[in-house]
Structures are given as C-alpha cells and as structure tokens.
Amino acid sequence: MHSHTVNNNSRAIKRKSLSQIVADELRKRIWTGELTFGERLLEADLSSELDISRSSLREAMQTLEYEGLVVNKARKGTFVYNFTKHDMKEINELRYLIEIPALIKTVSHITDHDIEYLKQLLDDMTRLLEEENWYKLFNLDMTFHLTLVNLCGNSRIIKTYKVIQTQIRTFLSQLEPFYAQNKTMFTQEHSMLLDAFKARDEEAVERLAKAHIKQVAVSLDFLESF
C-alpha cells in the first residue's frame, strides 16, 4: 500500500471531523482499488500510517460499515466488503427503482440555471474522461445524478437515494475497463439526457434514464474482475 497522509489542517477540520476525513480517505482507496474487495483493514497499521488515534479510525470504519463498504467479523477484524457481481446487480436494480421516478419528477422542477450547472458538470466530465481520470470522473458522475435527484421535490426519495449513493459510487468504480473502451457512449448518454431535461420532455427523460441505467448493468458482463 502506498503511503498517504490525511489533510487535517485547520480549515479542513472546520468543515469535517477527523473521522469524516479518514472515512473519505478510506472510500477513495476502495474506489481506486488501492484497498481491494475482501481486504482486511489492519487498525494498528492504518492508525499509524494516517497518524490518527484508533478511536477516530474506528469511528470512520463505523461510518463505512453503515454505508455497506466494510464489514466487521467477530474475532477476525474489519474487512472491505467483498462485492460480487450479484451485489452490483442488486445495487443497480435499486438505483433503477429509486432514480427513474425521481428524474421523471425533476422534469417539472428543473430550471435553466440548474441545466447550466449540469452542463458545466458534463463539460468537466468530458475533460476528465479524455484524461482518463476515473476517480474524479465517477465522483462528478455521482454529483450529476445526485443533483438531478435532489431536484425531484420528494424529500423521502432524496433521503433514500443518499443512503445508497456510496454503494452506487462503489459500483461505478468497477466500470473503468468498460468505459475506457466506450468513451463516446458515456458522453453521449449524459448529453442526451441533459438535452431531454432542457426540452422538458418527460417521456424522453424516462426512456433515456432507463436505457442509461440498464446499459450500466449490461457493462458488468464485460468485466473480468468478478
């Protein structure tokens, strides 16, 4: 494992607690593959490497356990959850059930200002795609979709989506090999969806969103990591 330091300057501390910063760092390591599915998280090593107390590390791990990223096994320790292809398909099915109705509702709430913001996100995503900066790209992809869900006007849908967004992001982290060979598809799908919102075309939004999420599921069959 490469050596890392946690940014714990005073400005960062004001925004987030130390355990939250550590949780962010561990998520990043999982999403970039530095921590692999099923890998044991050694408390002593991590607390020493990150220069934090074990209590702060445990708080961070409890957060990740709640999010479904790690699992604590009695008398064995804490491990990165060993996601399987079946798990990934379940996550995507849940995303489909929650996100599609949300995006349909968003059509009647979205403003031109929202669309301009989403266009800026899409431009940044396109640049990151060309740079093959997958970590930042998939983070922005989540921001793009979360922004659309947040506009749906249903607080319970929004809350439920936020609960599963970490697992959705974990799912996306596995799609790098597929999108590395299908860059145009990634850009086109998001661009067409945004155009449908711009036209306030509810039918097109539903059709394109369904196709996009289904395509993500199909891409799993091309991956060799499961």
Order of alpha helices (4+ residues) and beta strands (2+ residues): alpha-alpha-beta-alpha-alpha-beta-beta-alpha-alpha-alpha-alpha-alpha-alpha-alpha
